[in-house]
Amino acid sequence: MSVVETFIEGLRLGGEMFWETWWALVLGFTIAGAVEAFVSEEQMTQVLGGSGWRELGLGSLFGAASSSCSFGAVATTKSLFKKGASPVASLAAFQFASTNLVIELGLVMWILLGWEFVIADYVAGSILIVLFAAILEYAVPDAWFRAAREHLQTQEGVRDPTCGMGIDPTDTDVVTLERDGGTEYFCSEACKRRYQNQEERTWTERLLTIGGWKEASRNAIGEWQMLWKDIAAGFLVAGLIGAFVPRAWWTTLFGIGAEGTLGWVAASAVIGVIVGIITFVCSVGNVPFAVILWNNGIAFGGVMSFIFADLIVPTIDDAYRRYYGLRLAGVLFVSIFVTAVIVGVIIHFLWGSLGLIPPQGQAGGTAPRGYTTWLNAGFTVVFAIQAYLMYGSRSGEVPAHEHT
């Protein structure tokens, strides 16, 4: 097969995986957009100040509900941490859950890998959050977090509380809102109105307004704007690697230790994390690549470790450094690397003892494949409506008085 033919085959493989998961992606982002519209960041922050099991659980729950790409999750976590959320609730629970325990990741994994991987992702992810939280709570001095928060406040300056954009308060175009706690600055009237609507209405009131659902649609498209490059890269890289890289190379890479032994599983987990770091593919885009790894001999636990490495790719490590300083950035990198490996090993042997590991290389979930065309058609209509609400209206804004 020529290089051109192999390249075309890679594109075909990537396209097939995208076709199978299109409806699941639209569904996942629709749910994520609705949660973002109806639950404000301020409401989440108010209950995430402690470091106990309650805050750990709520941080994980809010993170899973506030689905985002890895970069968006890091930015939101930074905002929560700056506003007073504890390191346990924000850096460990919320940040990890908002990329690795989200519905769109589970749906795509269910279709491309199978339900065993989906349940393992949630179980292993929960274990990782607990281990990660324990490291931050007991191994990292409180002074380091105080220094990181001070560094963040120094670096951040003034930002729009709605969209997070940096603002120069002396700019004549800046919009302000006087509050009891001081002055809030906004980059536009649109962001100010959105902020006021969130402040003035409870989530149930927003749920029952046309404006609330329009905002949910815009949020869903916003998720696509953040993630489409990662998603496209994930399918493209997976397809091309599946076509170009010979199986013998993968067999050598994943052949360290006797299959089924602790050494083999641990090596697969370490390799999975390293591959996750150097591929730069994040969030949902990881899943197609995980299929390639699974089909070519990586251990079940190595797949989980690979998926969990999306929060320590180089670009995100640099964001940690800019937000929190080099010291805490190093803590986050090492902590996530180590816990991802440990959890990969744990889930491998746990699933093995329960008989839940599929035959090596067996991929493909239990989604109703015969209905893929119909599901894709239906959710394409949903996506088109969301895109219209995002780009089609003249002002792009939702009047505060719109009700059902």
N, C-alpha and C positions, 0 to 999 in steps of 0.2 A: 504494500500500500504506500503510495507517494505521500509526501509531506502535506500537499494540498488536500488529498483525500482524507488523511488523518485529521487535519484541521477541521474539515467539514464534518467528519464524524464526531469530533469533540463538540462542535456547535450543536449538532443534532442531539447528543446526549444531554447537554445542558438545557436545550429547549424542551426536551421531553420532561425533565424534572420540573422546570418552571410551569409547564402546562398542567402537570399533576397537582401543583400546589397553589395555583393562582387563586382559586376560590377561598382556600384556607387563609391565605395572606390577607385578602380583602376583608374576610370575616374577622380575623384577629385585629386588624387595624381599626375596623369599625367599632369593635368593643372597646379598644384602647382609647379611641377618640371620645367615646361617650363618657368613660370614666373621667378622663381629663376635663371634660366640660362640666361635669356635675359635682366633682370633688376638688376643692381648691387646695393649692399647696399650703396655704396658711392653716387650713383645717388639719392637714396632715402634721404640720410642724408642731402644733399645739399639744399633740399627744405623744411625741417622740423624744421628749427631753430626758427620760430615764434610761437606765441600762439593764432593766430586769427582763424577765421572760415576756411580760406583757408588751413592752416596747419592741422586743425582738420579733415577736409574732406580728404585731401591728405593722412594723417596718417592712417585714416580708410580705404581708398582705397588701399593703399600699404599693409596694414595689411591683408585685405581680400584676396589680390592677393598673398601675401607671406605666404600662408597657412603653418601652423606648428602645432606640438603638443604643449601642454601647456608649457612644459619644454623648447622646442626649441624656442617658442615665447618669453619667459622670457629672454633667453640668447640673442636673436637677439635684443630685446628691450634694454637690457643692453648695447649692443654695440652701438646702435643708440644714446642712452642717453649720453654715454661716449664721442661720437664724436661730440656732440653739439646739437642734436635734443632736442627741448623743452620738458618739462614734459607733457604738454598737447598733443603734437603730438606723443610722444613715449609711455609714461607710460599709458596714457588714451586711445588714439585712436589706435595706431599701435598694442600695446600689446593685447588689448581686441579683436580687429577685426581679428587678425591673428589666433585666436582660435575659436571665436564664430560667426563670419560672413563669414566663408569660404565655398567654394562650396561643399566639401565632407561632411561637417556637414549638409548642406542643403539637399543634395541628400539622405543621410541616413535618415534624419528626414522626408523627403517627403515620402519615402517608408514605414517606420515603423510607423509614426504618422499621416501624412497627410499634405496637402498643407497649411492648416490653421496655423499649427505650424511653418512651414517654413517662411511664411510671417511675422508672429508674432515675430519670432526670429530676423529677420532683422530690423523690426520696433522697437521692444523693445531694441535690442542691440544698435541701433542708439541713442535712448533716453538715455540709460545708459551711453554711451560715452560722451554725452553732459553734463549730471549731474556729472559724474566723473571728466571731464575736469574742470567744474566750481569749484569743490571742490579744485582741485590742483591749479587752478589759483587764487582763491580768499580766500581760507581758510588756505592754507599752506604757511608759510613765504618763500621767495626766499632763505634766508640763509640756510634753511633746505635742499634745493636742491643743493646748492653749497657745503654744507658739504657732502651730499650723493655722489656727483660727485668726490669730493676729496677722500672720503672713497673708492669709486670704483677704482679710479686710483691707490691708494695705494695697494689695494687688488689684482688688476689684474696683475700688472707688465707688462711684454712684452708678446704680443700674436700675433699669426699668423693672419693677416687681412683676410685671406681666410676662414680658418676652425675654428679659434678662440682658437686653442690649445695654452696653456701656453708654453713659450719658455725661456730658459736660454741663453742669448746672448753670454755667454762665451763658450757654447758647441761647439765643433769643427764640429759637424754634421749640425749645423744651416746654412741655406741658406739665403743670404742677397741680398738686392736690394737697390742701392743708388738712392735717389730721392732728389729733390730740398728742400723738407721739412725735410730731414733727412734720416735715414736708416730704411728700413722695414725688418723684420725678418720673415723667413718662416721655417716650420718644414720639408719641403721637396721641391725638384725641381718641383714636380707635383703641389703643392699649388702655388709656385712662377709663373709657366707658366699660371695657371688658372687666377691668379691675373693680369698678364701682358695682357692676352687675353681680359679680361674684360676692362682693362684700354685703350687698343689700338683700340678696336672696339666699334662702337655704337650698340645699341640693335638691330637695323634693320640689321646691318651687321652680327651679331651673329645669327639672325633669319634665314639668308639665307645660313648658313654653315652646313655641315654634322656634324662637330664637335660640333656646338651649340646644335643640337638635340640629339647628343650622351650625352652631358652634361645634357640636360634636362631629359633624361632617367635615368641617374645616380642619379640625384637629386630626381626623383620620388622614386627610390629604397631607397635613403637616408631617405625620409619621412617615408617609411615603417620601416626602421631600428629604427627610433625614436619612432614610434607609435605602433608597432605591439603588444607590451606588454599591452599597455592601451586598445587597441581594443579587444585583446583576453580576457583580464580581464573583460572588459565591457560586452561582450556577455556571458562569463562564469558566472559572478556574477548575471547578469540579469536572466539567465536561472535557476540557482540554487535557487535564492530567489523566482522566480515565482513558483517553484515547492515545496519548503520547507515551506515558510512563509504563514500561513493561512490568508485568506481574513479578518477574524474577527480582526486580529491584526492591519492590515492597517486601517480598518474602525475606530478603536479606536484612532489610531494615527492622522488620518485626520478628526476626528469628533469634533474638537474643534470649538465651535460656530455653529450657524444655517447655513446650506448650503446656499450659495448665498449672505450672509451678508459680510460686510467689515471685521468683526472680523475673519470669517472663511477663507476668501481669504488671509488676512494678516498672519494668523497662518500658512496656507499652504505655503506661500512664505518663512516665517522664517524656517519652518521645511524643506522645499526644500533645502535651502542654507545649513542648518546644515547637512542634509543627504549627500549633495554634498561634503561637507568638510570631513566627516568621512569615506566616501567610497573610497576616494583616486583615483577614476576613473576620467580620464581627457578627454577633447576634444571629438572626435567622440565616444569614448567608453561610454560617458554619455548617449547617445541616447537610447540604448537598456534598460538601467536601467530606463530611463524616461518613457518608455512604461509600465514597471511594476508599477511605481508610478501612472501613469494615469489610468491604468486598475483597480487600487485599491482605487481610490477615492480622490486623491490629486486634488486641484483646477487647472484650466488651467494656471493661473498665477504662481502657485507653480511649475509647470513643467519648465517654463521659468527661474524662480529663481534658481532652481536646476541646470539647464544647465549652467547658468552664474557663478556658484560657482567654476568652474574648476580652476580658477586662484588664489584661496586661500586655496587649500588643504595644509596640513602641510608641505610636502616636498617643495612646491613652496614658502610657507611662509619663510622657512629656507633659500631658495635661495635669497629672498628679503633681509633677514637679512645680509647674507654674502656679497651681492653686494652693498647695500645702507646703511647699518647700521640699528640698531634696531628701531630707531625713525621713519624713513621713511617706514620701513617694517610694522610697526604698522599702519601708515597712510594708506598704500595700503590695508591692511587687512580690516580695519574698513570701508574705503570708498567703497570697492567692496562689502562687506557684506551689507551695508546699501543701496547702489544703486541697488543691485540685488533684495532686498526685495521691495523697492519702485517701481521699474520698473515692477516687477511681478504683483503687485497690479494694477498699471496703465494699463498694457496690458490686464489684465483680464477683467476689466470693459470696456475698449475701445472695445475689441473684442466682449464682451457681448452685448454692445449697437449696434454693427454692425451685430449681429446675426452670428458671425463667430466661436463661440465656438461649437465644435462637441458635440454630446451627451456624457455624462460622460462615460469614458472607451472605447469609440469607437476608435479603432486604425487601422492604415493601410492606406497607401496613394493611389494615383491613378496611380502608376507605372504600366506599361504593364506586369502584372504578367504572362500572357501566354507566354511572350517572355523572362522570366528570364533565362531559360536554354540557349537560344541563346545569350543573352547579356553576361552571365557569360562565355560562351565558347569563344566569341569574345574577351572579355577583359582579359581572361586568356592568350590568345595569345599575347596581348599587354604587359601584365606583364612579360611573358616569354622572350620577346624580350628585355625589359628593364633590366631584370635580366642578360641576356647574355651580354648586353653592359656594365653592371656593373662588372660582374665577369668573363666573358668569354674571353676578350682580354688579351693577355699576359702581356702587360704593364699597361693596364687600363687607358692609357692617350690618349688624343686627339691631334694629330699634329695640329699646328696653321695654316698650309696651306690647311687643308681639306676644300674644297668648293663643293657646288653642281654644 
